[in-house]
């Protein structure tokens, strides 16, 4: 079952994986897409919006949420560095559950790593802006206190 969290993050829930398999992400290949294991146990209540029985794949409702907490991916190691160009355009990973220490059922996160850099830059810009506003406020208060002394 896969679900689009936002344009830079997808969640893939895999069940009954006993043998190695290809995970193909039909998005234009870019070497900055990373694969992570989701540590939190998933609840099973996702609403299924499409079913592809011939492929054994289900599509869950899109969440479309952005979270600056994804900055954590700057510091997390990708599950595997084996990332390939597949079908001449797509991203692909060869998943060997046993080799990667995965159980039969697991959840993966496909994440576009540069998005974390954007969140970092956004945080730094926000803090800089607040610092400038605070500096202007303090400067105006100092000027007023200097005038009172005269």
C-alpha positions, -999 to 999 in steps of 0.1 A, spaced: 0 0 0 14 34 -9 4 69 1 16 103 -10 23 124 20 34 154 -1 53 158 -34 86 150 -17 75 122 7 57 89 1 50 60 25 50 24 13 37 -4 35 49 -38 25 33 -70 37 44 -106 35 78 -98 20 97 -132 21 119 -128 -10 139 -99 -24 119 -76 -47 122 -44 -68 106 -13 -54 100 10 -84 90 46 -78 75 59 -110 88 94 -106 116 109 -128 149 96 -116 169 118 -93 198 104 -72 186 124 -42 155 103 -35 162 83 -4 147 52 12 142 50 50 125 25 72 97 40 93 102 30 129 67 37 142 42 9 138 15 19 113 -21 18 120 -42 -2 95 -70 24 91 -58 41 59 -86 47 34 -79 28 2 -87 49 -29 -75 25 -57 -67 -12 -59 -45 -28 -85 -50 -65 -79 -30 -76 -109 1 -60 -92 -9 -66 -56 -8 -29 -49 -32 -6 -31 -32 32 -31 -42 50 1 -57 85 3 -32 113 -1 -24 132 31 -7 162 15 9 176 46 43 194 49 62 190 81 94 209 90 101 180 114 113 161 83 146 180 88 155 148 108 163 131 74 194 153 72 208 132 100 194 98 93 211 71 72 193 58 42 181 22 45 202 13 14 224 31 -11 214 8 -39 194 33 -59 190 26 -96 176 41 -128 147 18 -138 127 16 -171 148 45 -184 133 72 -162 121 59 -128 138 54 -94 143 18 -82 156 0 -52 163 -37 -49 150 -46 -15 164 -77 2 144 -78 35 166 -104 52 199 -86 43 184 -52 54 171 -66 87 135 -61 78 107 -84 89 79 -97 67 58 -66 73 74 -31 73 69 5 62 92 24 41 95 62 35 106 75 1 119 110 7 135 137 -15 165 145 7 170 182 -5 136 190 10 153 187 44 178 214 33 148 236 24 134 232 59 168 239 75 170 271 54 135 281 63 143 277 100 175 297 97 157 324 77 129 326 103 153 329 132 172 356 113 140 375 106 130 373 143 165 384 153 162 415 130 128 424 144 141 419 179 171 441 172 150 468 157 127 468 187 156 469 212 173 497 192 141 518 193 138 512 231 175 523 236 170 555 216 139 564 237 158 557 270 187 579 258 163 608 250 148 606 285 183 610 300 187 643 282 
